[in-house]
Each structure stands twice: as C-alpha cells, then as structure tokens.
Amino acid sequence: MSVKITKGNKSDLSIASVISEGISGKLFGDKAYISKGLFHQLFSNGLRLFTNLLKDMKTYLSDIDDKRLL
C-alpha cells in the first residue's frame, strides 16, 4: 500500500507515478485518474489501472471480480 498526502490544489495525475512506484498488480482509483498516458505508463510498469467510467466512455473487458471491487 502506498499513500501520499498533498495539498488540495495538487492534481492526482501529477503524483500517480510517484505513489505507484514499487507496487505491482492492480491499482484502483476514482475518475480523476482517467488518462491514456497514465494508463500506458502504469501498464508498462506491470500495473493494471481500474476506474469507474465516465458517461461517454466505451466499456472495456475486465474480470467480474475486478468490477465488484470498484
């Protein structure tokens, strides 16, 4: 588990790579973490990013157990 406390005006995307260092497996986040660039960066480091989808986004395939965790 990794935690970082930041000021309220700090973007979640700007610290996502910092808090994901040394973690492997699955990473669950809110809609603030939706970014193609972040997804590809985490995926290349062995992490799978799971978020709820925005209304206008296409669905993607995921395990039923992963959907339950969201």
Secondary structure, DSSP 8 states (H G I E B T S, - for coil): -------TTS-HHHHHHHHTTT--EEEE--GGG--HHHHHHHHHTTEEEE----TTS------HHHHHH-
